[in-house]
């Protein structure tokens, strides 16, 4: 390992310590989540470069801010989700682990395609987070992506016009971040900026829809017989042990997030190779 890489990793570690500490203090990360953020942040900042690091920060800051936005209104549907807004190690790695792995690959086997794959991955996790945090506030009831049937707010696989719209916006934000900063860092030509912004929006929305599709089909969903409600939790908030309703037992929300982010990354890489 060269001295430059070691120095970059130390810089990444320093920045990650600051961000993880602030997030833990703010209540956005658990202790295990803070450790996960250190790992992910160090690798992305240290190996991917400052543009990749800023992109990660844009995702994390926006996700943390939205998780606290209108918390009381969203509290009623929180029972459906496996975990709360205080992210643990699993959630951090599900959202940022693939990006960190791509950063490692970009050093081991340098190729221009890695940046587009990274854009798609981060666009997807941002789009999906925005859709979850803001889509639950939709006035129009969500519909199951597989059948169009109206479902309760927060149901896995449910989509709404608001959720789909903000997923596009979240992906666009990531695309714009890289599109504007990439040329300054010399990792993208200025002529590619508009395409990268478009790729971010489309791949983020595609990855978010894949997340919803998996949530409606293969993700393990439980039901609480006491409350007659669906949930991702093995033990409902009322204290009742839930029973499996649909999906595969080994597919939880973290795995769905990881797979959908890979899907969004592949869409981004494919779009970039076609449009550029």
Buried (B, 14 or more C-beta within 10 A) or exposed (E): EEEEEEEBBEBBBBBBBEBBBEBBEEEBBBEBBBBBBBBBBBBBBBBBBBBBBBBBBBBBEBBBEBBEEEEEEBEEBBBBBBBEBBBBBBBBBBBBBBBBBBBBBBBEEEEEBBBBBBBBBBBBBBBBBBBBBBBBBBEEEBBBBEEEEEBEBBBBBBBBEBBBBBBBBBBBBBBBBBBBBBBEEEBBEEEBBEBBBBBBBBBBBBBBBBBBBBBBBBBBBBBBEEBEBBBBBEEBEEEBEBEEEBBEEEBBBBBBBBBBBBBBBBBBBBBBEEEB
